[in-house]
Amino acid sequence: MAEISFDLNFDLTTLDDMETEENAARFANLAEEDLDDIGEGRNEKSTKKSTKWGVKLLKEWCQAKAYSTDFEQLDVPELASLLRRFYGEVRKQDGSPYAIKSYRGLRAAIHRHLTGAPYNRQVNILRDREFQSANNVFLGMLKKFKREGLDVSSPKPAISEGDLKAMFDSKVLSMDNPSSLLNLVWFYLEYHFCRPGREGLRSLKKSSFGFGLDDENNEYVFLKFNEATKNHPGDLQDDFQSQNRMYATNDEKCPVQAIKKYLSKLNPKCEYLFQRPKSSVLESDEVWYTNTPIGVNTLGNMMVKISEKAKLSQKYTNHSIRATTITALSNAGIETRVIMAMSGHRNENSIQSYCQDASISQKRFCSHILHETLTGKGSAHGKSQSNSLRLSLRNVRVHEGCLSTTESSNDINVTSAVRTETSNMSKLFSKCTFQNSVTVYVQNQ
């Protein structure tokens, strides 16, 4: 039998060339400048502004001291020596030292500048051993500021109970007119979603929110997307973000009904959520707002304007609403991990910083106790005695760290030995604020 041969003339080189062309078309071609832009995109606008400020300050100091302003080009020993002297000598224009928060920001700004584009230096001025002497001066200055009483911070205050009531009583927050409805919806979003001061407000759209029903058929509003914020810029640690919910209350202050009415009155020609209100409308008008979105600065000062219109006891900022949310939840005994999930904080200390001060009602109550002690109406100091802690509550329930009430009225008597040490009962109620229907008093036996 004759042999049969097959010659397909199959060129493997051609296949390799085809695969190479496909791969070349598959992957992007980026210049160094493109990569630098992507790397810079990791920082928020506020962070970039802070970096620019810190670098400008260091260059001004270099110029005043007759040093080269091109500190980015210095080798490590020279850079470390320069920063050591800068940390000790930097001052404000009036010669006074910077606040601790600003002083900390200086070093962080310089670090970001050196390690970012276009320099991309492989140094860490915060931790490298070569910068230990410079950092010793930096830390020494921080301690010096504390000894001199310059570490007094001014955290944004939570809105007091009286001022919260005044905002609604004054009708500055209501569903009655375009401006008040805008204020109300904006406040609810900041309050229930525990949003940062002004981050992302301008970019919110009508489509940013969704409505849902939970397993008990309760209606709620939620954000459809996870925002990139200062606390969650979108890095590898941001795999989980809690989806906060704002539930319907079915009363005159119902947040879900407010959102629905607001959305129904928005201008259909504008996609953004916050639109400028019309000056004059009727309740029956389909559109209450103009085809113009509200600007970033206006949104950033909303709480200041509300404070003025409602004649509140002080001017609050947008961040005060976030402080109010966290303080209210903490005072109600909500676990810190739950609050962190809502607020987006990663560190428990951040939550605790909001709750360091007592509320106005707590301060008032403490002052009352101290006065009664002086007048002989309070219990004797230092005595260990049996007292009856009587709570006039409306059917109190403890559920997952929360105190809630129902309409039925019951009196609960708790008898325990009250000593100078903290009792188990005081631990239970240490973070709870009792108001209106809840009264607490100690009765001697």
C-alpha positions as CSV (number, residue, x, y, z in Angstrom):
1,M,0.0,0.0,0.0
2,A,1.3,3.4,-0.9
3,E,2.1,5.8,1.9
4,I,-0.2,8.9,2.4
5,S,1.4,12.1,3.5
6,F,-0.4,15.3,4.6
7,D,1.3,18.7,4.1
8,L,-0.9,21.4,5.6
9,N,1.7,24.1,5.3
10,F,0.5,25.3,8.8
11,D,2.7,28.3,9.8
12,L,2.9,28.4,13.6
13,T,4.6,31.8,13.4
14,T,1.5,33.3,11.8
15,L,-0.6,32.1,14.9
16,D,1.9,33.7,17.3
17,D,1.6,37.0,15.3
18,M,-2.2,36.9,15.5
19,E,-2.1,36.4,19.2
20,T,0.3,39.2,19.7
21,E,-1.9,41.6,17.7
22,E,-5.0,40.6,19.7
23,N,-3.2,41.1,23.0
24,A,-1.9,44.5,21.8
25,A,-5.5,45.6,21.0
26,R,-6.7,44.2,24.4
27,F,-4.6,46.2,26.7
28,A,-4.5,50.0,27.0
29,N,-1.5,52.1,26.1
30,L,-0.8,54.7,28.8
31,A,1.8,57.4,28.9
32,E,3.6,58.2,32.2
33,E,1.5,61.3,32.5
34,D,-1.7,59.2,32.3
35,L,-0.4,56.9,35.1
36,D,0.4,59.9,37.2
37,D,-3.1,61.3,36.8
38,I,-4.6,58.0,37.9
39,G,-2.4,57.9,40.9
40,E,-3.3,61.5,41.9
41,G,-7.0,60.6,41.5
42,R,-6.8,58.6,44.8
43,N,-6.8,61.8,46.8
44,E,-9.9,63.9,47.5
45,K,-10.0,67.6,46.5
46,S,-9.6,68.6,50.1
47,T,-6.5,66.4,50.5
48,K,-5.0,67.9,47.4
49,K,-5.7,71.4,48.7
50,S,-4.0,70.5,52.0
51,T,-1.0,69.1,50.2
52,K,-0.6,72.3,48.2
53,W,-0.8,74.4,51.4
54,G,1.8,72.3,53.2
55,V,4.3,72.4,50.3
56,K,3.8,76.1,49.8
57,L,4.5,76.7,53.5
58,L,7.8,74.7,53.3
59,K,8.9,76.5,50.2
60,E,8.2,79.9,51.9
61,W,10.2,78.8,54.9
62,C,13.1,77.7,52.6
63,Q,13.1,81.0,50.8
64,A,13.1,83.0,54.1
65,K,16.0,80.9,55.4
66,A,18.0,81.2,52.2
67,Y,17.7,77.4,51.4
68,S,16.9,76.0,48.0
69,T,13.2,75.7,47.4
70,D,13.7,72.6,45.4
71,F,13.7,70.4,48.5
72,E,12.3,67.5,46.4
73,Q,15.7,67.0,44.8
74,L,17.7,66.7,48.1
75,D,19.2,63.4,49.1
76,V,17.9,61.8,52.2
77,P,20.4,63.1,54.8
78,E,20.0,66.7,53.6
79,L,16.2,66.4,53.4
80,A,16.1,65.0,56.9
81,S,18.2,67.8,58.3
82,L,16.0,70.4,56.5
83,L,12.8,69.0,57.9
84,R,14.2,68.7,61.4
85,R,14.8,72.5,61.4
86,F,11.5,73.2,59.6
87,Y,9.4,71.3,62.2
88,G,11.0,73.4,65.0
89,E,10.8,76.8,63.3
90,V,7.5,76.9,61.3
91,R,5.0,79.5,62.5
92,K,1.9,81.3,61.3
93,Q,2.3,84.7,59.6
94,D,1.7,86.5,62.9
95,G,4.4,84.4,64.6
96,S,2.1,82.2,66.6
97,P,2.3,78.4,66.4
98,Y,-0.1,76.4,64.3
99,A,-2.9,74.4,65.9
100,I,-2.0,70.8,66.5
101,K,-4.3,69.5,63.8
102,S,-2.7,71.9,61.2
103,Y,0.8,71.0,62.4
104,R,0.1,67.3,62.0
105,G,-1.2,68.1,58.5
106,L,2.1,69.8,57.5
107,R,4.2,66.6,57.7
108,A,1.5,64.5,56.0
109,A,1.3,67.0,53.2
110,I,5.0,67.0,52.5
111,H,5.0,63.2,52.6
112,R,2.2,63.0,50.0
113,H,4.0,65.5,47.8
114,L,7.3,63.6,47.8
115,T,5.9,60.2,47.2
116,G,3.3,61.3,44.6
117,A,3.7,62.4,41.0
118,P,5.9,63.6,39.4
119,Y,8.6,62.9,42.0
120,N,7.5,59.4,43.2
121,R,10.3,59.2,45.7
122,Q,10.9,56.0,47.6
123,V,11.2,57.6,51.0
124,N,8.9,57.7,54.0
125,I,9.5,60.8,56.1
126,L,7.0,59.5,58.6
127,R,8.7,56.2,59.5
128,D,12.2,55.8,57.9
129,R,15.1,55.5,60.3
130,E,16.9,58.3,58.5
131,F,14.2,60.8,59.6
132,Q,14.1,59.7,63.2
133,S,15.9,62.9,64.4
134,A,13.5,65.1,62.4
135,N,10.5,63.2,63.8
136,N,11.8,63.5,67.3
137,V,11.6,67.3,66.9
138,F,8.1,67.0,65.4
139,L,6.8,64.9,68.3
140,G,8.6,67.2,70.8
141,M,6.8,70.2,69.3
142,L,3.4,68.4,69.7
143,K,4.1,67.8,73.4
144,K,5.2,71.4,73.8
145,F,1.9,72.6,72.3
146,K,0.0,70.4,74.7
147,R,2.0,71.7,77.7
148,E,1.2,75.3,76.6
149,G,-2.5,74.5,76.3
150,L,-2.5,74.8,72.5
151,D,-4.1,71.4,72.0
152,V,-7.6,72.6,72.8
153,S,-9.7,71.4,69.9
154,S,-13.2,72.7,69.0
155,P,-15.2,69.7,67.7
156,K,-18.4,70.5,65.9
157,P,-21.2,70.5,68.5
158,A,-24.2,68.3,68.2
159,I,-27.5,70.2,67.7
160,S,-29.2,70.6,71.1
161,E,-32.6,69.1,71.7
162,G,-34.1,72.5,72.0
163,D,-32.7,73.7,68.7
164,L,-33.8,70.5,67.0
165,K,-37.4,71.2,68.1
166,A,-37.0,74.9,67.1
167,M,-36.2,74.0,63.5
168,F,-39.5,72.2,63.1
169,D,-41.6,74.6,65.3
170,S,-40.3,77.6,63.2
171,K,-41.4,75.8,60.0
172,V,-37.9,76.2,58.6
173,L,-38.1,72.5,58.2
174,S,-41.5,71.5,56.8
175,M,-43.4,70.3,53.7
176,D,-45.4,73.5,53.3
177,N,-43.3,75.4,50.7
178,P,-40.4,74.8,48.3
179,S,-37.6,76.3,50.6
180,S,-38.8,74.5,53.7
181,L,-39.2,71.2,51.9
182,L,-35.7,71.5,50.4
183,N,-34.3,72.2,53.9
184,L,-36.3,69.2,55.4
185,V,-35.2,66.7,52.8
186,W,-31.6,67.9,52.9
187,F,-31.5,67.7,56.7
188,Y,-33.1,64.2,56.7
189,L,-30.5,62.9,54.3
190,E,-27.6,64.3,56.3
191,Y,-29.2,63.1,59.6
192,H,-30.4,59.6,58.8
193,F,-27.5,58.6,56.4
194,C,-24.9,60.2,58.8
195,R,-23.2,62.0,55.8
196,P,-20.0,64.0,56.0
197,G,-20.4,67.8,56.0
198,R,-20.5,68.6,52.3
199,E,-19.0,65.6,50.5
200,G,-20.8,64.5,47.4
201,L,-23.9,66.7,47.9
202,R,-23.7,68.5,44.6
203,S,-23.3,65.2,42.7
204,L,-26.5,63.6,44.1
205,K,-29.2,63.0,41.5
206,K,-32.9,62.2,41.6
207,S,-31.9,58.7,40.7
208,S,-29.5,58.3,43.6
209,F,-32.2,56.9,45.9
210,G,-34.3,53.9,45.9
211,F,-37.4,52.7,47.9
212,G,-37.8,49.3,49.5
213,L,-39.8,47.2,51.9
214,D,-38.2,45.1,54.6
215,D,-39.2,41.6,55.8
216,E,-42.0,43.2,58.0
217,N,-43.3,45.3,55.1
218,N,-41.9,48.6,56.4
219,E,-41.0,51.1,53.8
220,Y,-37.6,52.8,53.7
221,V,-35.3,54.9,51.5
222,F,-31.7,54.0,50.7
223,L,-28.8,55.2,48.6
224,K,-28.3,53.2,45.5
225,F,-24.6,53.4,45.4
226,N,-21.6,53.6,47.7
227,E,-19.9,57.0,47.6
228,A,-16.2,57.6,47.6
229,T,-15.7,59.8,50.6
230,K,-12.9,60.9,52.8
231,N,-13.4,57.8,55.1
232,H,-13.9,55.5,52.2
233,P,-12.0,56.7,49.2
234,G,-12.4,53.4,47.4
235,D,-9.3,51.4,48.3
236,L,-9.0,47.7,49.1
237,Q,-10.3,48.2,52.6
238,D,-13.7,49.4,51.2
239,D,-15.1,46.0,50.2
240,F,-17.9,46.5,52.7
241,Q,-20.1,49.5,53.2
242,S,-23.3,49.4,55.2
243,Q,-26.5,50.4,53.2
244,N,-28.2,52.8,55.6
245,R,-31.9,53.0,55.6
246,M,-34.3,55.8,56.4
247,Y,-37.6,54.3,57.5
248,A,-41.1,55.7,57.1
249,T,-42.7,56.9,60.3
250,N,-46.2,57.7,58.9
251,D,-46.5,61.0,60.9
252,E,-46.3,64.7,60.0
253,K,-42.5,64.5,60.1
254,C,-42.2,61.2,58.1
255,P,-38.9,61.3,56.1
256,V,-40.1,58.9,53.4
257,Q,-43.2,61.1,52.7
258,A,-41.0,64.2,52.6
259,I,-38.7,62.5,50.0
260,K,-41.6,61.4,47.9
261,K,-43.2,64.8,47.9
262,Y,-39.9,66.5,47.1
263,L,-39.1,64.2,44.2
264,S,-42.6,64.8,42.8
265,K,-42.1,68.6,42.8
266,L,-38.6,68.6,41.2
267,N,-38.1,70.2,37.8
268,P,-38.0,67.3,35.2
269,K,-35.5,69.2,33.0
270,C,-32.8,69.0,35.8
271,E,-31.3,65.7,36.8
272,Y,-29.7,66.9,40.1
273,L,-31.4,66.3,43.4
274,F,-30.9,69.7,44.9
275,Q,-32.6,72.4,42.8
276,R,-33.2,76.1,43.4
277,P,-36.8,76.6,44.8
278,K,-39.2,78.9,43.0
279,S,-40.1,82.1,44.9
280,S,-43.9,81.7,44.6
281,V,-45.9,78.5,44.0
282,L,-49.2,76.9,44.8
283,E,-49.6,73.6,46.6
284,S,-51.3,72.2,43.4
285,D,-48.4,73.2,41.1
286,E,-46.6,70.2,39.7
287,V,-43.2,71.9,39.7
288,W,-41.8,73.8,42.7
289,Y,-38.2,74.1,41.6
290,T,-36.2,75.7,38.8
291,N,-34.0,74.1,36.2
292,T,-30.9,75.1,38.1
293,P,-28.9,72.9,40.5
294,I,-27.8,74.4,43.8
295,G,-24.1,75.2,44.0
296,V,-21.5,73.5,46.2
297,N,-21.0,76.5,48.4
298,T,-24.7,77.0,49.1
299,L,-25.1,73.3,50.0
300,G,-22.0,73.5,52.2
301,N,-23.6,76.3,54.3
302,M,-27.1,74.9,54.5
303,M,-27.0,74.3,58.3
304,V,-25.7,77.8,58.9
305,K,-28.6,79.3,57.0
306,I,-31.1,77.1,58.8
307,S,-29.6,78.2,62.1
308,E,-30.2,81.8,61.2
309,K,-33.7,81.4,59.8
310,A,-34.9,79.3,62.8
311,K,-33.1,81.6,65.3
312,L,-31.2,78.8,66.9
313,S,-29.0,79.2,70.0
314,Q,-25.9,79.1,67.8
315,K,-24.8,78.8,64.2
316,Y,-24.3,75.1,63.4
317,T,-22.4,73.7,60.5
318,N,-23.3,70.8,58.2
319,H,-20.9,68.6,60.2
320,S,-23.0,69.3,63.4
321,I,-25.7,67.1,61.9
322,R,-23.3,64.1,61.7
323,A,-22.2,64.8,65.3
324,T,-25.9,64.9,66.3
325,T,-26.6,61.5,64.7
326,I,-23.6,59.8,66.3
327,T,-24.2,61.4,69.7
328,A,-27.9,60.4,69.6
329,L,-27.1,56.8,68.8
330,S,-24.3,56.6,71.4
331,N,-26.5,58.1,74.1
332,A,-29.2,55.5,73.2
333,G,-26.7,52.7,73.9
334,I,-26.2,51.6,70.3
335,E,-23.0,49.6,70.0
336,T,-20.1,51.4,68.6
337,R,-19.6,48.9,65.7
338,V,-23.2,49.6,64.6
339,I,-22.6,53.4,64.6
340,M,-19.3,52.9,62.7
341,A,-21.1,50.9,60.0
342,M,-23.6,53.8,59.6
343,S,-21.1,56.6,59.7
344,G,-18.3,54.9,57.7
345,H,-15.7,55.5,60.4
346,R,-12.9,52.9,60.7
347,N,-11.7,53.8,64.2
348,E,-13.7,53.6,67.4
349,N,-11.8,56.7,68.7
350,S,-13.4,58.7,66.0
351,I,-16.8,57.8,67.3
352,Q,-15.8,58.5,70.9
353,S,-14.5,62.0,70.0
354,Y,-18.1,63.0,69.2
355,C,-19.4,61.8,72.6
356,Q,-16.8,63.2,74.9
357,D,-19.0,66.1,76.1
358,A,-22.3,65.6,77.9
359,S,-25.5,66.9,76.4
360,I,-27.2,70.0,77.6
361,S,-29.9,68.0,79.3
362,Q,-27.3,65.8,81.0
363,K,-25.4,68.9,82.2
364,R,-28.6,70.3,83.5
365,F,-29.4,67.1,85.4
366,C,-25.9,66.9,86.9
367,S,-26.1,70.5,88.1
368,H,-29.4,69.7,89.7
369,I,-28.0,66.7,91.5
370,L,-25.0,68.8,92.8
371,H,-27.4,71.6,94.0
372,E,-29.6,69.1,95.9
373,T,-26.5,67.6,97.5
374,L,-25.5,71.1,98.8
375,T,-29.1,71.8,100.1
376,G,-29.3,68.5,101.9
377,K,-31.9,67.1,99.5
378,G,-29.5,64.6,97.9
379,S,-28.0,61.4,99.3
380,A,-25.1,61.7,101.7
381,H,-21.7,61.6,100.1
382,G,-19.8,58.3,100.3
383,K,-22.5,56.3,102.0
384,S,-23.3,52.8,100.9
385,Q,-27.0,52.3,101.1
386,S,-29.9,50.5,99.5
387,N,-31.9,52.6,97.1
388,S,-34.8,52.1,94.9
389,L,-34.3,53.1,91.3
390,R,-37.7,53.8,90.0
391,L,-38.2,54.2,86.3
392,S,-41.5,55.5,85.1
393,L,-41.4,54.1,81.6
394,R,-43.7,53.1,78.8
395,N,-43.1,49.4,78.6
396,V,-39.3,49.5,78.1
397,R,-37.8,46.9,75.9
398,V,-34.0,46.3,75.5
399,H,-33.3,45.0,72.0
400,E,-29.8,44.7,70.5
401,G,-28.5,47.5,72.7
402,C,-31.4,49.8,72.0
403,L,-34.1,51.2,74.3
404,S,-37.5,51.5,72.8
405,T,-41.0,52.1,74.2
406,T,-44.5,51.1,73.4
407,E,-47.8,52.9,74.4
408,S,-48.7,50.7,77.4
409,S,-47.7,52.2,80.7
410,N,-45.8,50.2,83.3
411,D,-43.8,51.1,86.4
412,I,-40.5,49.2,86.9
413,N,-38.9,49.1,90.3
414,V,-35.2,48.1,90.4
415,T,-33.7,47.7,93.9
416,S,-29.9,47.5,94.1
417,A,-27.2,48.4,96.5
418,V,-25.8,51.7,95.5
419,R,-22.2,52.2,96.5
420,T,-19.5,54.6,95.6
421,E,-18.4,52.1,92.9
422,T,-20.2,51.9,89.6
423,S,-23.1,49.5,89.9
424,N,-24.3,47.2,87.1
425,M,-27.4,49.3,86.7
426,S,-25.4,52.4,86.2
427,K,-23.4,50.6,83.5
428,L,-26.6,49.7,81.7
429,F,-28.0,53.2,81.7
430,S,-24.7,55.2,81.5
431,K,-25.2,56.0,77.8
432,C,-28.9,56.6,77.9
433,T,-30.7,59.9,77.8
434,F,-34.1,59.9,79.6
435,Q,-36.6,62.5,78.5
436,N,-40.3,63.3,78.7
437,S,-42.0,60.0,79.6
438,V,-39.0,58.7,81.3
439,T,-38.2,60.0,84.8
440,V,-35.4,58.7,87.0
441,Y,-35.0,59.5,90.7
442,V,-33.3,57.9,93.7
443,Q,-35.5,57.4,96.8
444,N,-33.8,56.7,100.1
445,Q,-35.0,53.8,102.2
